[in-house]
Amino acid sequence: MSKENEYTDLLENKKIEPYILIHDILVNWWVLLLGALAAAMLAYIAVSVRYVPSYTTSATFAVSSRSSSSSYASLSSANTMATTLQKIIESNAMQSILCDQLGVEEINADISTRVIENTNLLELTVASDSPREAFDIMNGIIENYSSIAYYSVGDAVMDVLQEPQIPFSPSNPLNTRDTAERAFLIAFLGLAALTALISIMRDTIKGEQEIEEKLDARSLGSISFERKYKVVKDIFQKKKNNAALLITNPLSGFSFVENYKKLAARIEYKMEEHGSKMLVVTSVSENEGKSTVAANLAISFAQKGKRVILIDGDLKRPSQFLIFGLEMEDKSELGEFLKENADFKDVLKKIKNPNMLFIGGRNCYSSSTEILQGPQLGRLMNACRKYADYVIIDTPPAGILGDAEIFARYADEVLLVVRQNYIFSADINDTLDGFRGEDDHVLGVVLNGVKTFGNSTSLGRYGYGRYGKYGKYGKYGNYTRKQRD
């Protein structure tokens, strides 16, 4: 099979998600605009450089017959004269006379004749890139045609009715605006089509049905996109907490809450089936919503009367204290316990839900991997396993740090959070293989932040495919007041 046929088959097998297609075009509006403007500018320059003005002058003749005064004879003479005059002008004799008269080697002009319909009027037109040259050629023809045409036109007589004038403006004015506008429109539509094609061809997870088609994992469902800021006031104040994304928030959408209830039910069923208690919640990259998923799963289990411990295992960039609006003390920091500077009872922190406890912190620890590899983590996991029905561990992205795999050694299951149309399928599979290589059991994948025309009216909230943000992991000045080794 040829490459062209392979490409065609690949394109035909792609599932088109209308929302994502339009979204990707809209978020790249500036690329389309700049590209279209560049095309319009190039078209403007090209037309301007290639433009050659043409100046046209004309003269009108009345053709009559010497031997007859009838209208038919005059019309017949006009048609005959038009054909003859064109041949006379193109003859070597006329060209030679005009060259000698104008002092040039060659006549560079467009000369034409035509009979005005149903009249005996003959129009002679001369077009040249010089107004003076056009006028001089016209006068040369009028002055010399009779001497050449004496034996050719028979009894036809030509009288000048309209004298030629020197043209002061070109007959083909430079119209760069129309050209630029057409180039802009064509380029804009072309780039939009190219963007749409790239969006279709990008090997990301665009819908829940693609999870099991593209990934080596079970689909546990999807979470619909939920606005972080519910009112305009919140946007301007730029609230730093994520409380609006919890299912306990009265303003949370019905679909958003129901998605988490279904997800929690599926996870609970699978974990009971496997006899599991500890669940690692991670992702490939940052900004996929794993911390929000972990928090809401913990809340969902607690609402069912289960004793739940939520652990914020991201020592480099903790976020659960922000999600729940908690005030943390140094003695209650998970990092301090792992460094043997705090007791287990100090790190257990109560949350409003009576069935739920929290372990975490707000400080950043640059040497998180070394801290986690100490003996304290095993002791902590064993204590949590004895106390709680479920332990939910929010870890750093597995595609960035190895911390998630360290937690997975002590946990029973791994849940991978994948944001819609964000990470390439190959990278997700690599992360899944990384867990399986350590003999960790991957429970499944949940698709997060799903947007369709039915559940969202907000386009352009997310940027897609920015793998370069991996490098930002480790810069936590905006997330903590203190940094500890």
Buried (B, 14 or more C-beta within 10 A) or exposed (E): EEEEEEEEEEEEEBEEBEBBBBBBBEBBEEBBBEBBBEBBEEBBEEBEEEBEBBBBBBBBBBBBBEEEEEEEBBBBBBEBBBEBBBEBBEBEEBEEBBBEBBEEEEBEBEBEBEBEEEBBBBBBBBBBEBBEBBBBBBBBBBEBBEEBBEEBBBEBBBEEEEEBEEBEEBEEEEEBEEBBEEBBEBBBEBBBEBBBEEBBEBBBBBBBEBBEEBBEBEBBBBBBBBBBEBEEEEEEEEBEBBBBBBBBBEEBBEBBBEBBBBBBEBBBEBBEEEEBBBBBBBBBBBBBBBBBBBBBBBBBBBBBEBBBBBBBBBBBBBBBBBBBEBEBEBEBBBBBBBBEBBEBEBBBBEBEBEBBBBBBBBBBBBBBBEBBBEEBBEBBBEBBBEEBBBBBBBBBBBBBBBBBBBBBBBBBBBBBBBBBBBBBBEBBBEBBEBBBEEEBEBBBBBBBBBBBEEBBEEBEEBEBBEEEEBEEBBEBEEBBEEEBE
